[in-house]
């Protein structure tokens, strides 16, 4: 089984792009397991355990439902703050083969440098990192 870590933020178009990328990989429905994560904010992480759940995050549900509709095996995992460190820790914990990050549109100058979380993951992760764009409904 090929394990892909899919860290999502709050942007639904980026999350949709990540889900579409994973579902379109060869043999996605038989050979891939996606681990969807979201780094809970300080307030979310401090909530009572019975309501502190990444499944409450709309983009996590969106990616989960999209991938399950495309017959991709899915797991959910709670990410830690700061997000880049949490992503790298989860990649190690789940022995991920790849990380699929979302990106936002940037100015020509901004395109030279990814967002701080994406850039840190790209520089520090031991696994291959794929950065994908947004996809609208």
CNS distance restraints for C-alpha pairs under 8 A (distance, minus, plus):
assign (resid   1 and name CA) (resid  31 and name CA) 5.11 0.50 0.50
assign (resid   1 and name CA) (resid  32 and name CA) 5.66 0.50 0.50
assign (resid   1 and name CA) (resid  33 and name CA) 6.62 0.50 0.50
assign (resid   2 and name CA) (resid  31 and name CA) 5.98 0.50 0.50
assign (resid   2 and name CA) (resid  32 and name CA) 4.76 0.50 0.50
assign (resid   2 and name CA) (resid  33 and name CA) 6.11 0.50 0.50
assign (resid   2 and name CA) (resid  96 and name CA) 7.63 0.50 0.50
assign (resid   2 and name CA) (resid  97 and name CA) 6.19 0.50 0.50
assign (resid   3 and name CA) (resid  32 and name CA) 5.87 0.50 0.50
assign (resid   3 and name CA) (resid  33 and name CA) 4.87 0.50 0.50
assign (resid   3 and name CA) (resid  34 and name CA) 5.86 0.50 0.50
assign (resid   3 and name CA) (resid  35 and name CA) 7.21 0.50 0.50
assign (resid   3 and name CA) (resid  94 and name CA) 7.67 0.50 0.50
assign (resid   3 and name CA) (resid  95 and name CA) 7.33 0.50 0.50
assign (resid   3 and name CA) (resid  96 and name CA) 4.90 0.50 0.50
assign (resid   3 and name CA) (resid  97 and name CA) 5.30 0.50 0.50
assign (resid   3 and name CA) (resid  98 and name CA) 6.76 0.50 0.50
assign (resid   4 and name CA) (resid  32 and name CA) 7.21 0.50 0.50
assign (resid   4 and name CA) (resid  33 and name CA) 6.28 0.50 0.50
assign (resid   4 and name CA) (resid  34 and name CA) 4.85 0.50 0.50
assign (resid   4 and name CA) (resid  35 and name CA) 6.11 0.50 0.50
assign (resid   4 and name CA) (resid  96 and name CA) 5.55 0.50 0.50
assign (resid   4 and name CA) (resid  97 and name CA) 5.92 0.50 0.50
assign (resid   4 and name CA) (resid  98 and name CA) 4.90 0.50 0.50
assign (resid   4 and name CA) (resid  99 and name CA) 5.59 0.50 0.50
assign (resid   4 and name CA) (resid 100 and name CA) 6.95 0.50 0.50
assign (resid   5 and name CA) (resid  34 and name CA) 5.90 0.50 0.50
assign (resid   5 and name CA) (resid  35 and name CA) 4.78 0.50 0.50
assign (resid   5 and name CA) (resid  36 and name CA) 6.11 0.50 0.50
assign (resid   5 and name CA) (resid  37 and name CA) 7.43 0.50 0.50
assign (resid   5 and name CA) (resid  90 and name CA) 7.81 0.50 0.50
assign (resid   5 and name CA) (resid  91 and name CA) 6.37 0.50 0.50
assign (resid   5 and name CA) (resid  96 and name CA) 6.12 0.50 0.50
assign (resid   5 and name CA) (resid  98 and name CA) 6.34 0.50 0.50
assign (resid   5 and name CA) (resid  99 and name CA) 4.72 0.50 0.50
assign (resid   5 and name CA) (resid 100 and name CA) 6.28 0.50 0.50
assign (resid   6 and name CA) (resid  18 and name CA) 7.17 0.50 0.50
assign (resid   6 and name CA) (resid  34 and name CA) 6.65 0.50 0.50
assign (resid   6 and name CA) (resid  35 and name CA) 5.86 0.50 0.50
assign (resid   6 and name CA) (resid  36 and name CA) 4.71 0.50 0.50
assign (resid   6 and name CA) (resid  37 and name CA) 6.15 0.50 0.50
assign (resid   6 and name CA) (resid  99 and name CA) 6.09 0.50 0.50
assign (resid   6 and name CA) (resid 100 and name CA) 5.20 0.50 0.50
assign (resid   6 and name CA) (resid 101 and name CA) 6.46 0.50 0.50
assign (resid   7 and name CA) (resid  36 and name CA) 5.80 0.50 0.50
assign (resid   7 and name CA) (resid  37 and name CA) 4.65 0.50 0.50
assign (resid   7 and name CA) (resid  38 and name CA) 5.58 0.50 0.50
assign (resid   7 and name CA) (resid  39 and name CA) 7.92 0.50 0.50
assign (resid   7 and name CA) (resid  87 and name CA) 6.83 0.50 0.50
assign (resid   7 and name CA) (resid  99 and name CA) 7.82 0.50 0.50
assign (resid   7 and name CA) (resid 100 and name CA) 7.14 0.50 0.50
assign (resid   7 and name CA) (resid 101 and name CA) 6.25 0.50 0.50
assign (resid   7 and name CA) (resid 102 and name CA) 8.00 0.50 0.50
assign (resid   8 and name CA) (resid  14 and name CA) 7.80 0.50 0.50
assign (resid   8 and name CA) (resid  15 and name CA) 5.85 0.50 0.50
assign (resid   8 and name CA) (resid  36 and name CA) 7.22 0.50 0.50
assign (resid   8 and name CA) (resid  37 and name CA) 6.17 0.50 0.50
assign (resid   8 and name CA) (resid  38 and name CA) 5.36 0.50 0.50
assign (resid   8 and name CA) (resid  59 and name CA) 6.67 0.50 0.50
assign (resid   8 and name CA) (resid  60 and name CA) 6.73 0.50 0.50
assign (resid   8 and name CA) (resid 101 and name CA) 7.35 0.50 0.50
assign (resid   8 and name CA) (resid 102 and name CA) 7.13 0.50 0.50
assign (resid   9 and name CA) (resid  15 and name CA) 7.33 0.50 0.50
assign (resid   9 and name CA) (resid  38 and name CA) 6.22 0.50 0.50
assign (resid   9 and name CA) (resid  39 and name CA) 7.77 0.50 0.50
assign (resid   9 and name CA) (resid  59 and name CA) 7.04 0.50 0.50
assign (resid  10 and name CA) (resid  15 and name CA) 7.96 0.50 0.50
assign (resid  10 and name CA) (resid  57 and name CA) 7.81 0.50 0.50
assign (resid  10 and name CA) (resid  58 and name CA) 7.54 0.50 0.50
assign (resid  10 and name CA) (resid  59 and name CA) 6.01 0.50 0.50
assign (resid  11 and name CA) (resid  15 and name CA) 6.29 0.50 0.50
assign (resid  11 and name CA) (resid  59 and name CA) 6.97 0.50 0.50
assign (resid  12 and name CA) (resid  16 and name CA) 5.97 0.50 0.50
assign (resid  12 and name CA) (resid  59 and name CA) 5.66 0.50 0.50
assign (resid  12 and name CA) (resid  62 and name CA) 7.61 0.50 0.50
assign (resid  13 and name CA) (resid  17 and name CA) 6.24 0.50 0.50
assign (resid  13 and name CA) (resid 134 and name CA) 4.88 0.50 0.50
assign (resid  13 and name CA) (resid 135 and name CA) 5.04 0.50 0.50
assign (resid  13 and name CA) (resid 136 and name CA) 5.24 0.50 0.50
assign (resid  13 and name CA) (resid 137 and name CA) 7.55 0.50 0.50
assign (resid  14 and name CA) (resid  18 and name CA) 6.31 0.50 0.50
assign (resid  14 and name CA) (resid 102 and name CA) 5.25 0.50 0.50
assign (resid  14 and name CA) (resid 103 and name CA) 6.53 0.50 0.50
assign (resid  14 and name CA) (resid 104 and name CA) 7.19 0.50 0.50
assign (resid  14 and name CA) (resid 132 and name CA) 7.85 0.50 0.50
assign (resid  14 and name CA) (resid 133 and name CA) 6.22 0.50 0.50
assign (resid  14 and name CA) (resid 134 and name CA) 4.11 0.50 0.50
assign (resid  14 and name CA) (resid 135 and name CA) 6.32 0.50 0.50
assign (resid  15 and name CA) (resid  19 and name CA) 6.21 0.50 0.50
assign (resid  15 and name CA) (resid  59 and name CA) 6.12 0.50 0.50
assign (resid  15 and name CA) (resid  60 and name CA) 7.96 0.50 0.50
assign (resid  15 and name CA) (resid  62 and name CA) 7.45 0.50 0.50
assign (resid  15 and name CA) (resid  63 and name CA) 6.28 0.50 0.50
assign (resid  15 and name CA) (resid 102 and name CA) 6.68 0.50 0.50
assign (resid  15 and name CA) (resid 134 and name CA) 7.23 0.50 0.50
assign (resid  16 and name CA) (resid  20 and name CA) 6.04 0.50 0.50
assign (resid  16 and name CA) (resid  62 and name CA) 7.34 0.50 0.50
assign (resid  16 and name CA) (resid  63 and name CA) 6.48 0.50 0.50
assign (resid  16 and name CA) (resid  66 and name CA) 7.94 0.50 0.50
assign (resid  16 and name CA) (resid 134 and name CA) 6.75 0.50 0.50
assign (resid  16 and name CA) (resid 135 and name CA) 5.64 0.50 0.50
assign (resid  16 and name CA) (resid 136 and name CA) 7.15 0.50 0.50
assign (resid  16 and name CA) (resid 137 and name CA) 7.86 0.50 0.50
assign (resid  17 and name CA) (resid  21 and name CA) 6.13 0.50 0.50
assign (resid  17 and name CA) (resid 102 and name CA) 7.09 0.50 0.50
assign (resid  17 and name CA) (resid 132 and name CA) 6.49 0.50 0.50
assign (resid  17 and name CA) (resid 133 and name CA) 5.86 0.50 0.50
assign (resid  17 and name CA) (resid 134 and name CA) 4.68 0.50 0.50
assign (resid  17 and name CA) (resid 135 and name CA) 4.55 0.50 0.50
assign (resid  17 and name CA) (resid 136 and name CA) 7.80 0.50 0.50
assign (resid  18 and name CA) (resid  22 and name CA) 6.37 0.50 0.50
assign (resid  18 and name CA) (resid  63 and name CA) 7.80 0.50 0.50
assign (resid  18 and name CA) (resid 100 and name CA) 6.49 0.50 0.50
assign (resid  18 and name CA) (resid 101 and name CA) 6.81 0.50 0.50
assign (resid  18 and name CA) (resid 102 and name CA) 6.00 0.50 0.50
assign (resid  18 and name CA) (resid 132 and name CA) 6.27 0.50 0.50
assign (resid  18 and name CA) (resid 133 and name CA) 7.57 0.50 0.50
assign (resid  18 and name CA) (resid 134 and name CA) 7.62 0.50 0.50
assign (resid  19 and name CA) (resid  23 and name CA) 6.12 0.50 0.50
assign (resid  19 and name CA) (resid  63 and name CA) 5.44 0.50 0.50
assign (resid  19 and name CA) (resid  66 and name CA) 6.55 0.50 0.50
assign (resid  19 and name CA) (resid  67 and name CA) 6.28 0.50 0.50
assign (resid  20 and name CA) (resid  24 and name CA) 6.07 0.50 0.50
assign (resid  20 and name CA) (resid  66 and name CA) 7.88 0.50 0.50
assign (resid  20 and name CA) (resid  67 and name CA) 7.95 0.50 0.50
assign (resid  21 and name CA) (resid  25 and name CA) 6.61 0.50 0.50
assign (resid  21 and name CA) (resid 132 and name CA) 7.44 0.50 0.50
assign (resid  22 and name CA) (resid  28 and name CA) 6.97 0.50 0.50
assign (resid  22 and name CA) (resid  34 and name CA) 7.94 0.50 0.50
assign (resid  22 and name CA) (resid  67 and name CA) 7.86 0.50 0.50
assign (resid  22 and name CA) (resid 100 and name CA) 7.91 0.50 0.50
assign (resid  23 and name CA) (resid  28 and name CA) 5.65 0.50 0.50
assign (resid  23 and name CA) (resid  29 and name CA) 7.46 0.50 0.50
assign (resid  23 and name CA) (resid  67 and name CA) 6.23 0.50 0.50
assign (resid  23 and name CA) (resid  70 and name CA) 6.34 0.50 0.50
assign (resid  23 and name CA) (resid  72 and name CA) 6.92 0.50 0.50
assign (resid  24 and name CA) (resid  28 and name CA) 6.76 0.50 0.50
assign (resid  27 and name CA) (resid  31 and name CA) 5.56 0.50 0.50
assign (resid  27 and name CA) (resid  32 and name CA) 7.18 0.50 0.50
assign (resid  28 and name CA) (resid  32 and name CA) 5.02 0.50 0.50
assign (resid  28 and name CA) (resid  71 and name CA) 7.75 0.50 0.50
assign (resid  28 and name CA) (resid  72 and name CA) 5.98 0.50 0.50
assign (resid  29 and name CA) (resid  70 and name CA) 6.64 0.50 0.50
assign (resid  29 and name CA) (resid  71 and name CA) 4.82 0.50 0.50
assign (resid  29 and name CA) (resid  72 and name CA) 4.59 0.50 0.50
assign (resid  29 and name CA) (resid  73 and name CA) 7.30 0.50 0.50
assign (resid  30 and name CA) (resid  71 and name CA) 7.80 0.50 0.50
assign (resid  30 and name CA) (resid  72 and name CA) 7.13 0.50 0.50
assign (resid  32 and name CA) (resid  72 and name CA) 6.41 0.50 0.50
assign (resid  32 and name CA) (resid  73 and name CA) 6.63 0.50 0.50
assign (resid  33 and name CA) (resid  72 and name CA) 6.37 0.50 0.50
assign (resid  33 and name CA) (resid  73 and name CA) 4.72 0.50 0.50
assign (resid  33 and name CA) (resid  74 and name CA) 5.71 0.50 0.50
assign (resid  33 and name CA) (resid  75 and name CA) 7.54 0.50 0.50
assign (resid  34 and name CA) (resid  72 and name CA) 7.15 0.50 0.50
assign (resid  34 and name CA) (resid  73 and name CA) 6.18 0.50 0.50
assign (resid  34 and name CA) (resid  74 and name CA) 4.87 0.50 0.50
assign (resid  34 and name CA) (resid  75 and name CA) 6.28 0.50 0.50
assign (resid  35 and name CA) (resid  74 and name CA) 5.87 0.50 0.50
assign (resid  35 and name CA) (resid  75 and name CA) 4.74 0.50 0.50
assign (resid  35 and name CA) (resid  76 and name CA) 5.57 0.50 0.50
assign (resid  35 and name CA) (resid  77 and name CA) 6.67 0.50 0.50
assign (resid  36 and name CA) (resid  60 and name CA) 6.58 0.50 0.50
assign (resid  36 and name CA) (resid  63 and name CA) 7.53 0.50 0.50
assign (resid  36 and name CA) (resid  64 and name CA) 7.25 0.50 0.50
assign (resid  36 and name CA) (resid  74 and name CA) 7.22 0.50 0.50
assign (resid  36 and name CA) (resid  75 and name CA) 6.23 0.50 0.50
assign (resid  36 and name CA) (resid  76 and name CA) 4.93 0.50 0.50
assign (resid  36 and name CA) (resid  77 and name CA) 6.16 0.50 0.50
assign (resid  37 and name CA) (resid  54 and name CA) 7.11 0.50 0.50
assign (resid  37 and name CA) (resid  60 and name CA) 6.95 0.50 0.50
assign (resid  37 and name CA) (resid  76 and name CA) 5.96 0.50 0.50
assign (resid  37 and name CA) (resid  77 and name CA) 4.96 0.50 0.50
assign (resid  37 and name CA) (resid  78 and name CA) 5.69 0.50 0.50
assign (resid  37 and name CA) (resid  79 and name CA) 5.72 0.50 0.50
assign (resid  37 and name CA) (resid  87 and name CA) 8.00 0.50 0.50
assign (resid  38 and name CA) (resid  54 and name CA) 6.40 0.50 0.50
assign (resid  38 and name CA) (resid  57 and name CA) 7.81 0.50 0.50
assign (resid  38 and name CA) (resid  60 and name CA) 7.07 0.50 0.50
assign (resid  38 and name CA) (resid  77 and name CA) 7.48 0.50 0.50
assign (resid  38 and name CA) (resid  78 and name CA) 6.10 0.50 0.50
assign (resid  38 and name CA) (resid  79 and name CA) 5.21 0.50 0.50
assign (resid  39 and name CA) (resid  78 and name CA) 6.47 0.50 0.50
assign (resid  39 and name CA) (resid  79 and name CA) 4.02 0.50 0.50
assign (resid  39 and name CA) (resid  80 and name CA) 5.03 0.50 0.50
assign (resid  39 and name CA) (resid  81 and name CA) 5.93 0.50 0.50
assign (resid  39 and name CA) (resid  82 and name CA) 7.52 0.50 0.50
assign (resid  39 and name CA) (resid  83 and name CA) 5.41 0.50 0.50
assign (resid  39 and name CA) (resid  86 and name CA) 6.93 0.50 0.50
assign (resid  40 and name CA) (resid  44 and name CA) 5.49 0.50 0.50
assign (resid  40 and name CA) (resid  45 and name CA) 5.59 0.50 0.50
assign (resid  40 and name CA) (resid  54 and name CA) 7.35 0.50 0.50
assign (resid  40 and name CA) (resid  78 and name CA) 7.08 0.50 0.50
assign (resid  40 and name CA) (resid  79 and name CA) 6.24 0.50 0.50
assign (resid  40 and name CA) (resid  80 and name CA) 6.36 0.50 0.50
assign (resid  40 and name CA) (resid  81 and name CA) 6.97 0.50 0.50
assign (resid  41 and name CA) (resid  45 and name CA) 5.99 0.50 0.50
assign (resid  41 and name CA) (resid  81 and name CA) 7.16 0.50 0.50
assign (resid  42 and name CA) (resid  46 and name CA) 6.14 0.50 0.50
assign (resid  42 and name CA) (resid  81 and name CA) 7.79 0.50 0.50
assign (resid  43 and name CA) (resid  47 and name CA) 6.41 0.50 0.50
assign (resid  44 and name CA) (resid  52 and name CA) 6.27 0.50 0.50
assign (resid  45 and name CA) (resid  52 and name CA) 6.40 0.50 0.50
assign (resid  46 and name CA) (resid  52 and name CA) 7.78 0.50 0.50
assign (resid  47 and name CA) (resid  51 and name CA) 6.62 0.50 0.50
assign (resid  47 and name CA) (resid  52 and name CA) 5.61 0.50 0.50
assign (resid  48 and name CA) (resid  52 and name CA) 6.03 0.50 0.50
assign (resid  49 and name CA) (resid  53 and name CA) 7.55 0.50 0.50
assign (resid  52 and name CA) (resid  56 and name CA) 7.86 0.50 0.50
assign (resid  53 and name CA) (resid  57 and name CA) 7.88 0.50 0.50
assign (resid  53 and name CA) (resid  78 and name CA) 7.23 0.50 0.50
assign (resid  54 and name CA) (resid  60 and name CA) 6.81 0.50 0.50
assign (resid  54 and name CA) (resid  76 and name CA) 7.21 0.50 0.50
assign (resid  54 and name CA) (resid  77 and name CA) 7.01 0.50 0.50
assign (resid  54 and name CA) (resid  78 and name CA) 5.74 0.50 0.50
assign (resid  55 and name CA) (resid  60 and name CA) 6.06 0.50 0.50
assign (resid  55 and name CA) (resid  61 and name CA) 6.00 0.50 0.50
assign (resid  55 and name CA) (resid  76 and name CA) 7.44 0.50 0.50
assign (resid  56 and name CA) (resid  60 and name CA) 7.64 0.50 0.50
assign (resid  56 and name CA) (resid  61 and name CA) 7.42 0.50 0.50
assign (resid  57 and name CA) (resid  61 and name CA) 6.54 0.50 0.50
assign (resid  58 and name CA) (resid  62 and name CA) 6.11 0.50 0.50
assign (resid  59 and name CA) (resid  63 and name CA) 6.16 0.50 0.50
assign (resid  60 and name CA) (resid  64 and name CA) 6.05 0.50 0.50
assign (resid  61 and name CA) (resid  65 and name CA) 5.92 0.50 0.50
assign (resid  62 and name CA) (resid  66 and name CA) 6.06 0.50 0.50
assign (resid  63 and name CA) (resid  67 and name CA) 6.03 0.50 0.50
assign (resid  64 and name CA) (resid  68 and name CA) 6.01 0.50 0.50
assign (resid  64 and name CA) (resid  74 and name CA) 6.55 0.50 0.50
assign (resid  65 and name CA) (resid  69 and name CA) 5.99 0.50 0.50
assign (resid  66 and name CA) (resid  70 and name CA) 6.48 0.50 0.50
assign (resid  67 and name CA) (resid  71 and name CA) 6.30 0.50 0.50
assign (resid  67 and name CA) (resid  72 and name CA) 5.19 0.50 0.50
assign (resid  67 and name CA) (resid  73 and name CA) 7.47 0.50 0.50
assign (resid  67 and name CA) (resid  74 and name CA) 7.25 0.50 0.50
assign (resid  68 and name CA) (resid  72 and name CA) 5.30 0.50 0.50
assign (resid  68 and name CA) (resid  73 and name CA) 6.63 0.50 0.50
assign (resid  68 and name CA) (resid  74 and name CA) 6.95 0.50 0.50
assign (resid  77 and name CA) (resid  90 and name CA) 7.96 0.50 0.50
assign (resid  79 and name CA) (resid  83 and name CA) 6.99 0.50 0.50
assign (resid  79 and name CA) (resid  86 and name CA) 5.27 0.50 0.50
assign (resid  79 and name CA) (resid  87 and name CA) 6.59 0.50 0.50
assign (resid  79 and name CA) (resid  90 and name CA) 7.19 0.50 0.50
assign (resid  80 and name CA) (resid  85 and name CA) 7.39 0.50 0.50
assign (resid  80 and name CA) (resid  86 and name CA) 4.48 0.50 0.50
assign (resid  80 and name CA) (resid  87 and name CA) 7.65 0.50 0.50
assign (resid  81 and name CA) (resid  85 and name CA) 6.92 0.50 0.50
assign (resid  81 and name CA) (resid  86 and name CA) 5.87 0.50 0.50
assign (resid  82 and name CA) (resid  86 and name CA) 6.22 0.50 0.50
assign (resid  83 and name CA) (resid  87 and name CA) 6.08 0.50 0.50
assign (resid  83 and name CA) (resid 117 and name CA) 6.72 0.50 0.50
assign (resid  84 and name CA) (resid  88 and name CA) 6.31 0.50 0.50
assign (resid  84 and name CA) (resid 117 and name CA) 5.12 0.50 0.50
assign (resid  84 and name CA) (resid 118 and name CA) 7.38 0.50 0.50
assign (resid  84 and name CA) (resid 120 and name CA) 6.24 0.50 0.50
assign (resid  84 and name CA) (resid 121 and name CA) 5.70 0.50 0.50
assign (resid  85 and name CA) (resid  89 and name CA) 6.14 0.50 0.50
assign (resid  85 and name CA) (resid 121 and name CA) 7.82 0.50 0.50
assign (resid  86 and name CA) (resid  90 and name CA) 6.13 0.50 0.50
assign (resid  87 and name CA) (resid  91 and name CA) 6.13 0.50 0.50
assign (resid  87 and name CA) (resid 121 and name CA) 7.42 0.50 0.50
assign (resid  88 and name CA) (resid  92 and name CA) 6.41 0.50 0.50
assign (resid  88 and name CA) (resid 121 and name CA) 6.75 0.50 0.50
assign (resid  88 and name CA) (resid 124 and name CA) 7.64 0.50 0.50
assign (resid  88 and name CA) (resid 125 and name CA) 5.85 0.50 0.50
assign (resid  89 and name CA) (resid  93 and name CA) 6.11 0.50 0.50
assign (resid  90 and name CA) (resid  94 and name CA) 5.95 0.50 0.50
assign (resid  91 and name CA) (resid  95 and name CA) 5.74 0.50 0.50
assign (resid  91 and name CA) (resid  96 and name CA) 4.89 0.50 0.50
assign (resid  91 and name CA) (resid  99 and name CA) 7.40 0.50 0.50
assign (resid  91 and name CA) (resid 127 and name CA) 7.72 0.50 0.50
assign (resid  92 and name CA) (resid  96 and name CA) 6.50 0.50 0.50
assign (resid  96 and name CA) (resid 127 and name CA) 7.14 0.50 0.50
assign (resid  97 and name CA) (resid 127 and name CA) 6.08 0.50 0.50
assign (resid  97 and name CA) (resid 128 and name CA) 7.14 0.50 0.50
assign (resid  98 and name CA) (resid 127 and name CA) 5.51 0.50 0.50
assign (resid  98 and name CA) (resid 128 and name CA) 5.01 0.50 0.50
assign (resid  98 and name CA) (resid 129 and name CA) 5.87 0.50 0.50
assign (resid  98 and name CA) (resid 130 and name CA) 7.50 0.50 0.50
assign (resid  99 and name CA) (resid 127 and name CA) 6.89 0.50 0.50
assign (resid  99 and name CA) (resid 128 and name CA) 6.33 0.50 0.50
assign (resid  99 and name CA) (resid 129 and name CA) 4.72 0.50 0.50
assign (resid  99 and name CA) (resid 130 and name CA) 6.19 0.50 0.50
assign (resid 100 and name CA) (resid 129 and name CA) 5.91 0.50 0.50
assign (resid 100 and name CA) (resid 130 and name CA) 4.83 0.50 0.50
assign (resid 100 and name CA) (resid 131 and name CA) 5.91 0.50 0.50
assign (resid 100 and name CA) (resid 132 and name CA) 7.16 0.50 0.50
assign (resid 101 and name CA) (resid 118 and name CA) 6.84 0.50 0.50
assign (resid 101 and name CA) (resid 129 and name CA) 7.13 0.50 0.50
assign (resid 101 and name CA) (resid 130 and name CA) 6.08 0.50 0.50
assign (resid 101 and name CA) (resid 131 and name CA) 4.74 0.50 0.50
assign (resid 101 and name CA) (resid 132 and name CA) 6.26 0.50 0.50
assign (resid 102 and name CA) (resid 131 and name CA) 5.59 0.50 0.50
assign (resid 102 and name CA) (resid 132 and name CA) 5.08 0.50 0.50
assign (resid 102 and name CA) (resid 133 and name CA) 5.87 0.50 0.50
assign (resid 102 and name CA) (resid 134 and name CA) 7.02 0.50 0.50
assign (resid 103 and name CA) (resid 114 and name CA) 7.69 0.50 0.50
assign (resid 103 and name CA) (resid 115 and name CA) 7.61 0.50 0.50
assign (resid 103 and name CA) (resid 118 and name CA) 7.69 0.50 0.50
assign (resid 103 and name CA) (resid 131 and name CA) 6.33 0.50 0.50
assign (resid 103 and name CA) (resid 132 and name CA) 5.99 0.50 0.50
assign (resid 103 and name CA) (resid 133 and name CA) 5.27 0.50 0.50
assign (resid 103 and name CA) (resid 134 and name CA) 6.93 0.50 0.50
assign (resid 104 and name CA) (resid 133 and name CA) 6.52 0.50 0.50
assign (resid 104 and name CA) (resid 134 and name CA) 6.89 0.50 0.50
assign (resid 105 and name CA) (resid 111 and name CA) 7.90 0.50 0.50
assign (resid 105 and name CA) (resid 133 and name CA) 7.70 0.50 0.50
assign (resid 106 and name CA) (resid 110 and name CA) 5.16 0.50 0.50
assign (resid 106 and name CA) (resid 111 and name CA) 5.50 0.50 0.50
assign (resid 107 and name CA) (resid 111 and name CA) 6.07 0.50 0.50
assign (resid 108 and name CA) (resid 112 and name CA) 7.23 0.50 0.50
assign (resid 109 and name CA) (resid 113 and name CA) 7.72 0.50 0.50
assign (resid 110 and name CA) (resid 114 and name CA) 7.17 0.50 0.50
assign (resid 113 and name CA) (resid 119 and name CA) 7.37 0.50 0.50
assign (resid 114 and name CA) (resid 118 and name CA) 5.97 0.50 0.50
assign (resid 114 and name CA) (resid 119 and name CA) 5.30 0.50 0.50
assign (resid 115 and name CA) (resid 119 and name CA) 5.86 0.50 0.50
assign (resid 116 and name CA) (resid 120 and name CA) 6.01 0.50 0.50
assign (resid 117 and name CA) (resid 121 and name CA) 6.19 0.50 0.50
assign (resid 118 and name CA) (resid 122 and name CA) 6.04 0.50 0.50
assign (resid 118 and name CA) (resid 131 and name CA) 7.84 0.50 0.50
assign (resid 119 and name CA) (resid 123 and name CA) 6.16 0.50 0.50
assign (resid 120 and name CA) (resid 124 and name CA) 5.94 0.50 0.50
assign (resid 121 and name CA) (resid 125 and name CA) 5.33 0.50 0.50
assign (resid 121 and name CA) (resid 129 and name CA) 7.64 0.50 0.50
assign (resid 122 and name CA) (resid 129 and name CA) 6.09 0.50 0.50
assign (resid 125 and name CA) (resid 129 and name CA) 7.63 0.50 0.50
